Amino acid sequence: MDARQPPPLLDRALGRVASRFMASRIPSPSVGLLGEPRTRAMLEALDAHRPRALALAAAWDAGEPGASEAYGAHAADALAFMRRRTVELARAPLERAAAAVHRRFGDTDEREHLDDPDLDPRVRVRMIEHLDALNRVIGSYRAFLRAMEPLFARDRPTRLLDLAAGHGGFALDLAREARARGLALEITATDLRAEYLALGEAVARREGLPVDFAVQDALDLSNLAPGAFDLIVCTQAIHHFPASMTARMFREAARAATRGVVFVDGCRSVMQGALIRTLGHLRYRDAGLAHDAWVSFRRFYAPEELGLLARLGPEAPDVEAKWMRPGHCLVRYRRP
């Protein structure tokens, strides 16, 4: 669907429903039911693992070989500890029920179709178009922008780097919104997969959108010029990385950004995963999108889990982690 064309009637109806949901204060049931035991488990994990993490972070900052990898491995151990403790601390009947559901449906080694390098290019493009349309309909891209705006520079253009951007769906939508609202942004979308970036470049050329595209390793930003970017973001890609890489990616971004970091991904929720899977089938008639949506939701983190991975390092006092409407985890770091 062309982003410049008015959305179909059904999409407008879905958008109104999503807007009402976003205006409410009701989080995902799993967030509400397991929030307290997860928070307690996170605090225990920080007490047990942060001292060693800080020592590894100092070694990393000093350039000690292998320190970054050791930091990531320690972060993965901390998350495993937190998840075990969450189950142990879930004692109320509804808490235990929610924990049981997460044990049943959480985590999977199943592969997303979009991660398959041999996927038919025509199928890939169709799935990407449907995914972008869905994000616009339910208001995800608008929510991401609202989360980032507090970190924008006020006296000059904000230089924004989008990590693991894939085909640049959010970066392109952000450029459209910046043009419509007069926001001063300089946007660079990056990924390791050049063939993904090529899809975004084609859209940018067709629509005249000022988005740069570059191949970049999200786990190593040492090639960036010091102070090159004000804000470093990653949206809807974190679930593609294991916890060790997620922790390293966040620290790399926090070290490189001059103003701050915003990481956003879906929130682990069986209910929301089933809803998006159903929309993939019924609205877009896209079995591939429905499959990938379900796999993604099984890989998503909870807000407290991403908060743990971001708070193990010295950035902890300036990190905010929370659930964000319509159904996402937000981690935001503002450089002091």
C-alpha positions in Angstrom: 0.0 0.0 0.0 1.3 3.4 -1.0 1.9 5.4 2.2 0.7 8.6 0.5 -2.7 7.2 -0.4 -5.6 7.4 2.1 -6.0 4.1 4.0 -8.9 1.7 3.1 -12.0 2.0 5.2 -11.1 -1.1 7.2 -7.7 0.3 8.0 -9.2 3.5 9.2 -11.6 1.6 11.5 -8.7 -0.4 12.9 -6.8 2.8 13.4 -9.6 4.3 15.4 -9.7 1.2 17.6 -5.9 1.3 18.1 -6.1 5.0 19.0 -8.7 4.3 21.7 -6.6 1.5 23.0 -3.5 3.8 23.1 -5.5 6.4 25.0 -6.4 3.9 27.7 -4.2 3.0 30.6 -4.7 -0.7 30.3 -1.4 -2.6 29.6 -1.1 -6.0 28.2 -2.5 -8.6 30.7 0.9 -10.3 31.0 2.5 -7.0 31.9 0.0 -6.3 34.6 -0.1 -9.8 36.1 3.6 -10.4 36.2 4.8 -6.8 36.7 5.4 -7.1 40.4 7.3 -10.5 40.5 9.3 -9.4 37.5 10.3 -6.1 39.1 11.4 -7.9 42.3 13.3 -10.5 40.2 15.0 -7.7 38.2 16.2 -5.9 41.4 17.6 -9.2 42.7 19.3 -9.8 39.4 20.9 -6.3 39.5 22.1 -6.9 43.1 23.6 -10.2 42.2 25.1 -9.3 38.7 25.7 -5.6 38.4 29.0 -5.4 40.4 30.6 -7.8 37.9 28.9 -6.1 35.0 30.4 -2.7 36.0 33.9 -4.2 36.2 33.5 -5.7 32.7 32.1 -2.4 31.4 35.2 -0.6 32.8 37.4 -3.1 31.1 35.4 -2.7 27.9 35.8 1.1 28.0 39.5 0.7 28.6 39.8 -1.4 25.4 40.5 -4.7 27.0 40.2 -7.5 24.4 37.2 -9.7 24.9 35.6 -7.5 27.5 32.6 -6.6 25.3 31.8 -10.3 24.7 32.3 -11.1 28.4 29.9 -8.3 29.3 27.3 -9.7 27.0 27.6 -13.2 28.3 27.2 -11.9 31.9 24.1 -10.0 30.9 22.6 -13.2 29.5 23.3 -14.9 32.8 21.6 -12.1 34.6 18.5 -12.4 32.5 18.4 -16.1 32.9 18.6 -15.6 36.7 15.8 -13.0 36.5 13.5 -15.2 34.5 13.9 -18.1 37.0 13.2 -15.8 39.9 10.1 -14.4 38.2 8.6 -17.8 38.1 9.6 -18.5 41.7 8.1 -15.2 42.9 4.8 -15.6 41.0 2.7 -16.9 43.8 -0.8 -15.5 43.4 -3.0 -17.8 41.3 -3.2 -15.3 38.4 0.5 -14.7 38.5 1.2 -18.5 38.4 -1.2 -18.8 35.5 0.5 -16.0 33.6 3.9 -17.6 34.3 2.7 -21.0 33.0 1.5 -19.4 29.8 4.9 -17.8 29.3 6.7 -21.0 29.9 4.5 -22.7 27.3 4.7 -20.1 24.6 7.7 -18.0 25.4 11.0 -18.4 23.5 11.3 -20.5 20.3 14.0 -21.5 17.9 11.6 -21.3 15.0 12.8 -19.1 12.3 11.0 -16.1 10.8 10.5 -16.2 7.1 12.0 -12.7 6.7 15.2 -14.0 8.2 15.5 -16.6 5.4 18.1 -15.3 2.8 16.5 -17.7 0.3 13.0 -16.2 0.6 11.4 -15.3 -2.7 12.2 -11.5 -3.2 8.6 -10.9 -4.2 7.3 -12.5 -1.1 9.7 -10.5 1.0 8.6 -7.2 -0.5 4.9 -8.1 0.0 5.5 -9.1 3.6 7.5 -5.9 4.3 4.7 -3.7 2.7 2.1 -5.4 4.9 4.2 -5.0 8.0 4.7 -1.3 7.4 1.0 -0.9 6.7 0.2 -2.7 10.0 2.5 -0.5 11.9 0.9 2.6 10.5 -2.6 1.4 11.1 -2.1 0.5 14.8 -0.1 3.6 15.5 3.3 2.0 16.3 5.4 4.4 14.2 3.7 7.4 15.7 4.3 6.0 19.2 8.0 5.5 18.5 8.3 9.1 17.4 6.6 10.4 20.5 9.1 8.4 22.6 12.0 9.9 20.8 10.9 13.6 20.6 12.1 14.4 24.2 15.6 13.7 23.1 15.6 15.8 19.9 17.8 18.9 19.8 15.9 22.2 19.9 18.4 24.5 18.3 19.6 22.5 15.3 18.8 19.3 13.3 18.9 16.1 15.3 21.2 13.6 13.8 19.5 10.2 14.2 21.0 6.8 13.6 18.6 3.8 13.2 20.3 0.5 14.0 19.2 -2.9 12.6 16.8 -0.9 10.5 16.2 -3.7 7.9 14.4 -2.1 5.0 14.1 1.2 6.8 10.4 1.1 7.4 10.4 3.3 10.5 13.2 5.6 9.1 11.1 6.2 6.0 7.9 6.9 7.9 9.8 9.2 10.3 11.1 11.1 7.3 7.5 11.5 6.0 6.4 12.7 9.4 9.3 15.1 9.7 8.5 16.6 6.3 4.8 17.0 7.2 5.5 18.6 10.6 8.6 20.5 9.8 10.9 18.5 12.2 14.6 19.1 11.7 16.0 15.5 11.4 19.0 14.0 9.6 18.2 10.3 9.4 20.6 7.4 8.7 19.2 3.9 8.5 21.7 1.0 9.0 21.7 -2.7 8.8 24.2 -5.5 8.1 22.1 -6.7 5.2 22.7 -4.6 2.1 19.8 -6.2 0.2 17.4 -5.0 2.9 18.8 -1.5 2.7 18.4 -1.5 -1.1 14.6 -1.9 -0.6 14.5 1.2 1.5 16.7 3.2 -0.8 14.4 2.5 -3.6 11.4 3.9 -1.7 13.4 6.9 -0.5 14.3 7.7 -4.1 10.7 7.2 -5.3 9.2 9.5 -2.7 12.1 12.0 -2.4 12.7 11.2 1.2 16.0 12.5 2.8 17.1 9.2 4.4 20.7 7.9 4.1 21.3 4.2 4.1 24.5 2.5 5.3 25.8 -1.0 6.2 26.7 -1.0 9.9 27.4 -3.6 12.6 25.1 -2.6 15.5 27.5 -4.4 17.9 30.5 -2.3 17.0 30.0 1.4 16.5 33.7 2.3 16.8 33.9 3.2 13.1 31.6 6.2 13.8 33.2 9.6 14.1 33.0 10.9 17.7 29.8 12.9 18.2 28.5 12.0 14.8 25.0 11.2 16.1 22.8 12.8 18.7 20.2 10.0 19.0 20.7 6.3 18.3 17.5 4.2 18.1 16.5 0.6 17.4 12.9 -0.3 16.7 11.3 -3.7 16.4 14.5 -5.5 15.9 15.7 -6.4 19.4 14.0 -9.7 19.4 16.3 -10.8 16.6 19.2 -10.7 19.0 20.0 -12.9 22.0 20.3 -11.1 25.3 24.1 -11.0 25.2 24.0 -9.0 21.9 21.1 -6.8 23.1 23.1 -5.7 26.1 26.2 -5.0 24.0 24.2 -3.2 21.4 22.6 -0.9 24.0 26.0 -0.1 25.6 27.5 0.6 22.2 24.7 3.0 21.4 24.9 4.7 24.8 28.7 5.2 24.4 28.3 6.7 20.9 25.2 8.9 21.1 25.6 12.5 22.3 22.0 13.0 23.5 20.6 9.5 24.2 19.3 6.2 23.1 15.8 4.8 22.4 15.2 1.1 22.0 11.7 -0.1 21.3 10.4 -3.6 20.6 7.2 -5.5 21.0 6.2 -6.6 24.4 6.0 -10.4 25.0 2.2 -11.1 25.2 0.4 -14.2 24.0 -2.8 -12.2 23.6 -1.2 -9.5 21.4 0.7 -12.1 19.4 -2.5 -14.0 18.6 -4.2 -10.7 17.6 -1.5 -9.6 15.2 -1.3 -13.2 13.8 -5.1 -13.0 13.2 -4.8 -9.6 11.5 -2.1 -11.0 9.2 -4.5 -13.7 8.1 -7.7 -11.8 7.9 -6.7 -8.3 6.9 -3.7 -8.9 4.7 -4.3 -12.6 3.8 -0.5 -13.0 4.3 0.4 -16.4 5.9 4.0 -15.4 6.0 3.3 -12.2 8.0 1.0 -14.1 10.4 3.7 -16.8 11.0 6.5 -14.2 11.6 4.2 -12.2 13.9 3.7 -15.2 16.1 7.4 -16.2 16.2 8.3 -12.6 17.0 5.9 -12.3 19.9 7.4 -15.5 21.4 10.9 -13.9 21.2 9.9 -10.5 22.6 11.1 -9.3 26.0 9.1 -7.9 28.9 9.8 -4.2 29.9 11.6 -5.3 33.1 13.8 -7.7 31.2 15.0 -5.0 28.8 15.4 -2.7 31.7 17.7 -5.2 33.3 19.9 -5.5 30.2 20.2 -1.7 30.0 20.8 -1.1 33.7 23.7 -3.5 34.3 26.2 -0.9 33.1 27.2 2.6 34.4 24.3 4.2 32.4 21.8 2.7 34.9 20.8 6.0 36.7 19.7 7.6 33.5 17.8 4.6 32.0 14.0 4.5 31.8 12.3 1.2 31.0 8.5 0.7 30.7 5.6 -0.7 28.8 4.4 1.7 26.0 1.1 1.7 24.1 0.0 0.1 21.9 2.0 -2.9 23.0 5.7 -2.3 23.2 8.7 -2.2 25.5 10.5 1.1 25.7 14.1 1.6 27.0 15.2 5.2 26.9 18.6 6.6 28.0 19.2 10.3 28.3 22.8 11.3 28.5 23.4 13.5 31.6 
